[in-house]
């Protein structure tokens, strides 16, 4: 899901200290053995349940935690939520992920996990797990501590019971690592009449539907995994399906999305770059582009094209980004007109949308005379 993480600057740098939490002794031993293969990582302890993990976190102060979900005395998701409220730190959930379990994986990401991996025998072989786990531990160790804890969303207010109004405004959002938490924060604050929204979140295919369904239960806007030909309407959010690209298209006054296969772009499918480039072409100055937390450069050039086409563009700031990669690249190339902290992103989007409404109103009045 993420590009290869570069090694730390030098062999003399402090090793990344990892605490492994899993109720299975076999799995604990396997994770310790695989992590020990990298000289930049040190496993400083293990715990079979959240209560013993809590004590070891206090005494050992690890840099990164690996966490199982199904454990005695307290499940891993409940422990993760409590940990993020009381002692935020980077956590990688290592669990048995099946198609049915993808909902649990989305819950883990929403609760603050940096990433989720499957145990060997489910989605991974031991060899694949080893490489991915080492890469993700290194990524987790480089995340920003102020971004791990995300407030739980408030219960949604009543939302509009009907849709169907085509909007001149389109909100396009791209996110990667840390994006589940960031998107939850942004979308739950949108009103029911928010601009039609299209989103690419780097996520495996079986996760995107569960993520969309979860967001739909929390938000006043309607959220769904996009299907080819879906219209972009006021009050509706379309999430690109994992494993496929999503493009914004326009037919007359109607915006819709095209879902298509194709090669990875910036090592990603869906790619933020593909969405943003198509949004620049289809919506121009009627669009708002937002790039959130994530590793790599996916979407930076596309956001620049949106700005050059007249769109208003935002990037999440470093202090609130779990990984300041994608926003940093967008800022560096001049794509972002504004750099905004996560708590202020939705408010800024709505201010821009209101300004666009004021600019469009005189034209609409002339047309309707």
Beta strands, then each sheet from edge to edge (+ up, - down):
strand 1: 16-21
strand 2: 41-47
strand 3: 64-67
strand 4: 90-95
strand 5: 115-118
strand 6: 170-175
strand 7: 196-201
strand 8: 222-225
strand 9: 236-239
strand 10: 245-251
strand 11: 254-260
strand 12: 287-291
strand 13: 312-316
strand 14: 338-340
sheet 1: 2+ 1+ 3+ 4+ 5+
sheet 2: 8+ 9+ 7+ 6+ 12+ 13+ 14+
sheet 3: 10+ 11-
end
